Amino acid sequence: MVRAFIVPAHRWRARVYSLYMFIVFDYVLTAVYCEEFSDEASRVVQAFMVHLDSVPLGLAVFTLAFYGPVYLTLCSLSNMDWGRVREVDFFDALSRRIRPLYDVLLGLGVAARHFDGGMSWVYPLESGLWIPVGFVLYLTLVHFGTMWLELGR
């Protein structure tokens, strides 16, 4: 039962781990390069840092508080038994059509934003130019990871 909240299902494993790889990338680079509260661009993360009076502690609490529930939700939803829903062919066809939408939402909404945030510390570009690079990188990782998992089955 606990495993369903910790390890994502086989077909979602590449998506969830790729997504969190981008979050950890942003976290590590921000922890290394952020020296003052004002260095961080996100107002919410700044508020955590100021409230806890520590850059690394505020960053860690923010990351766990906001992305821990997302991880648990993705893992639990991917491990749910959707057998009754799959009995109807309509939902199976709808699932195949919606899966690319998940990739776009997770890729642009989370992964590309964190890639932009992390890379802005190393090599700042014009606003938003790292987002398409991060999105393409996320899609590449997800689809190669999914293919790799399917080959290993």
Phi, psi and omega in degrees: 000315180293327180300330180294336179268348185253320184247122179290157178297162188307309185287343179260354185302315181295322180294311184293315181291324176295318179300314181285339173295320177292323179294317178294323177302311179295319180299312183296314181294323177293319179296326181284316189264342183277116181256331180232162180300323184287348178289333182281134184279330182283125181293326181292315179295321176301318180297319177297318181295316181292316182297320180270356178055037179202129179294307183292322180292316178297320178294319180293316180295319178299313182297315179292321183291324184266325185256347173297310177297327177295316179298313179298320179294314179298318179294314182291321178293326180287337181263358180293150176274106181262024185302317181293324179290325182286347177297333178268121184297335180300316183291327177294317178293321178295321179298319178295328180279333183274336183307317176297330177294322174301315181298320179292315181295313179290322181292310181281321185287326185239301188296311183293324178295319179288326175295318177297318179294319180289316182288337179296336176286323187276308184217089183292130174245181176303156184303122174087001181283337177281343183297310178296325178296315178295322179295314179295320178296318177298311180300320179297314179297318181295314185285325174291322177295319178295318178297318180298317179294322179292324178291327181281349182287000000 
